[in-house]
Amino acid sequence: MQIAKVRGTVVGTQKDPSMRGVKLLLVQLVDEEGNSLPKYEVAADSVGAGVDEWVLVTCGSAARQIPGNEQRPLDAVIVAIIDTIHVEDRLIYGKKDQYR
């Protein structure tokens, strides 16, 4: 899994029938210090994430192991919304601190 920040939405009016109803989000990967990396992914949202939220993204075959995704052409899925990240007793990210 990778940590990422939701940067925006991706909308496609014409897509594979198996992708109907799937919300797609543009996410930017984040390093262990909380710094944005110059790498982006388009990920299917399975948890109701929104723009500016930090999320966990699973990629590759793990993305297709989520129930209902087995027959979808997915390479990345958001599987959790992050509340906090601590590294060596330091708070790297806190969701409640973000909205103050």
Secondary structure as UniProt FT lines:
FT   STRAND          2..10
FT   HELIX           17..19
FT   TURN            20..21
FT   STRAND          24..30
FT   TURN            32..33
FT   STRAND          36..45
FT   TURN            51..52
FT   STRAND          54..59
FT   HELIX           60..65
FT   TURN            67..68
FT   TURN            70..71
FT   STRAND          76..81
FT   STRAND          84..87
FT   TURN            88..89
FT   STRAND          90..94
FT   HELIX           95..98
//
